[in-house]
Amino acid sequence: MPNDPSHTRRELDAMETQLRELRQQMGVKPDPEAQKRVDTLSGLVGDLRHDLESQVETAWQRVKLARHPQRPYFLDYCGYIFDDFSEIHGDRGYADDPAIVCAMARLNGREVLAVGQQKGRNTKDNVLRNFGMPRPEGYRKAIRVMQFAAKFRRPILTFLDTPGAWHGMDAEERGQGEAIARNLREMSRLGVPIVVTVIGEGGSGGALGLGVGNRVLILENAVYSVISPESCAAIVWRDSAQAELAAGALKLTAPDLLSLKLVDEIVPEPHGGAQLDHRATADMLKPVLERHVAELEKMSPQQLIDHRYEKFRRMGQFFESPQAAGGR
């Protein structure tokens, strides 16, 4: 099936693996014949990337790109975007949650707080990070550090990338719902600039627990939704296999969210997706973050709070008058 995106993706992954191995061999022992194979494979990889990019049209294909295992995670961006990155641990009440990383850092010399949801690259790391699904102590750690940053007038940058908050019994026993609700309330009251960026999979209240900002940005192939397509399909059609249909109905892609005014700006990714070039993606994101922080810093603390309040109050308002709603 040459036009099947999943077939193209598998073929591209295999070629990229072969290309990396050839380049490693070339680094140890240069070989003219191997160089010819590298040149040929590089051309084929470029063509496949172009084909794959042209096939990324449906919402479900965007979801799969947002979940790509090689897509850059929060800590990958931190290495390129921030300086003097100093992580802060613990909620001062129960434990530390590695699924949410908080750190004081510098953005081009400006002191900021960076908070992001972090997934793992392998089985061991995913167990540590709980597959990017935070527990209550993660949200309590985040708001504790945000309030500390606000005290010293430091802008807050949050990065969303989670399937959703952890739904296990341990999380419920420790007040998962209360922890997220408290974050929503307290983030709305902070008198400093808050810039939110959806970098991968923005899932449900687990993402929104860090998502109350003056500006909400989204990467080109990221998604942001109240529920995962699989869970939505299981509820509506009682069949999670209908996830592709649900993804289209949920309007979770960046263009959909921008048209609904749920996000403020789409940040472009390299051709083929962020997973192909972490550094290039970070280089595209960094100046956008700097621009929004600089704009928001011109506002007073009360103006920032009012701006954030009005922004979220406007969400979901599709009728401006009784006449537009059909007289009801």
C-alpha positions, 0 to 999 in steps of 0.5 A: 500500500504505497499511499498508506502513511503507516507504510511510508512511515515504516519504510522511512524509519527503516531507511533512517536507521540504515542511514545512521548506521552507514554514517557511523561506519563512515566516521570510523573508516571512510569508504567511497562505496559506502559514501555512494550508498549514503548519498543514495539513501539520503535522497530516498529519505528526503523523498519519503519525508516529502511524501509523508508530509503530503499525506499528513492531512487527517486529524488521526494522522496528526495524533500519530505524529504527536505521539511519535516515539522520537518526537522531542519532549520537554527536556529535549527542548530545554537543552536548546532553549534555556540556559542555567537550567536548575530543576526544583523537586517535591510538592512539600507535602507528599513526594516528587513526581518526575512526570512534571519537571519544574526548573528555574532557567534563563531565556536569553538572559531573562529569568523564567520558570519552565514547567513541563510534562515529561515522557520517557524514551525507554521502558525504564524511563517511562516507568519513572515518568509514568508515561507522562501522566502526572499524579496529584503531587506533580500538579501540587509541585508545579503550582508551588513553584509557580507561586514562588516564581510569581513572588519574584516576578518571573515569567512562567513557561509551561509545556504540555505533553501528556495523554492525561492525568494519571487515573489510578487509585493512588492518584484518586486517593491523594486528590487528583481532581482537587489538585488539578482544580486548584491549579486552574484557580491559582494559575488564573490569579498569578500576576506574571506572564504565563505562556503555554505551549502544546508540544505533543499530546495535550490530553484532557484536564491533565494538560489543562492543569498546566494550561491556564496562560495569557498566550497558548501556543501549539506546535504544528503537529501537536494536538489538544483535546478534552479526551483522547480519540480512543476514549471518545470512541469507546464512549460514543460508539462503544468501540475504541477502534473508531478512534480515527473517526473520533479524532476528526470530530474532536477538532483537536488539530492545530488549525482547528484549535486556531480557528476556534480561538482556543490557541493563539499561534501555531509554531511551525515544525521542520518538514516531516515533523519535529521528530526528524530534527529536534534542534530545528524545532527548538530554534523555531520555538525559541524566538516565538516564546521570547516575543510573547514573553516580551509583549506580556511583560509590558502589562501590569500584574492586574492587567495580566490577571484580567487578560487571562480571565477574559481570554478563558471566559471567551472560549466556547462562546459561539453566539454573540446575540440571541438573534445569531442563535436563532432567537433563543 
